[in-house]
């Protein structure tokens, strides 16, 4: 099967950028048995504004078939937030930085700064999941929560 790009259906709004503090954003992706995931498929989950820092986040859910791995990152760095976050047929909860228990900063580049060209349009990037498994043919339900803050909040 060719690589496919999917989008969480509840993520159509332009992302919010509050000039102080931390913003939490959430998205859900689901598919039934008629859809399957193959290696390198990408699921766009949450729009992240330019010049923000991705501080933390989690992935929770199920992905049938067997234990399946995902990378979490952006278009610029597809595993910036996590390199091997696993989901299976039973409910799983994984923190971004917890790439199989490695801890923050061990197996990824968090906190990760989103940095786009000033002339780029739109001025956001997608937080994405890249499927690393062989295939997942059963149903999947994946929730993602991400915490991000503007550039000035990190000084």
Secondary structure by P-SEA (a helix, b strand, c coil): ccbbbbccccccccbbbbcccbbbbbbbbbbcccccccccbbbbcccccccccccccbbbbbbcccbbbbbbbccccccccccbbbbcccbbbbccccccccccccccccccccccccccccccccbbbbbcccccccbbbbbbbbbbbcccccc
